[in-house]
Amino acid sequence: GWPFVGVIYLPLGLIILIRNYKSSGLTKVVSISSYGLICLLIVLLTSSAIDIQMYKQWTSPTINILLYNASGNGDNLYG
């Protein structure tokens, strides 16, 4: 997936955590956060395993995009 989608969903996640904290307390927030972290780890580990298998090296799309844009070569793509 596109790495910047996480930035879009960050405010939504914070709203969900705040509303659950107000209605159910800290235990619900910890429960939701732990489920989210477990899902994140599963996705990242699966994606990393497939990338390592296909590219024969460790790679991260997020790091590659940041390095590409920060290195100064990104502006050559469109003139």
N, C-alpha and C positions, 0 to 999 in steps of 0.2 A: 503494500500500500504506500500511499504518499505520506511521507513523514510529517508534513505540516498539518495533517488532519487532527493530530493530538492537540495542537494549539487551539484549534477551533472548538474542540470539546472540553477544554479545560474550564471555561466559565460554567458550562452546564454541570460538570462534575462537582465544582465547588458549590453551586446552588443546591444540588442534591444532598451533599454532605451537610450544609448548613440547615436545610429544612429537616433532615433526619435528626440532627443534633437537637434542634428545638423541640421536635415532637417525641423522640424516643431516647435521647440521651447519647452519651459517649460510646456506650457499648455497640449501638447500632452503627455509628460512624466507623468504629474500629472494624466491625464485621464487614461492612461494605468496602472499606479500604483494603482489607486483607484479601477479599475476593477479587478486587480489581488488580492487586499486585500479583496474585496467583495467575490470573488470566494474562496479564502482561508478560510474566515470565514464560508461560507456555508458548505464547505467540513468538516472543523473541528467541527462545531456544529452538523452536521449530524452524523459524526463518533462518537462523544462523546455521543450523545443521544442514538445511537445503543449500544455502549459499556455499558452505564449506565443501559439500559434496560436488556441486556443479563447477565452482570456480577454483577448487583445489587450494583455497586460501581463505582466511577470515576476511570478511568485508562487511561494511555497514552502509546501507543507502543514505542514512541520515548524515553520517560523517562525510561520505563522498560528496553529497550536495553542499554541505557547509564548506568543505575544502575547495570545491570547484568555484563557488561564489566568492569566497574570501580570498582566493589566490589572485584575483584580478583578471582571470581569463574568461570569466562569465560574460563580460560585455562584448567579447568578440563574436559571440554566437549570433547576435542580431545586429551587429554593425556598430 
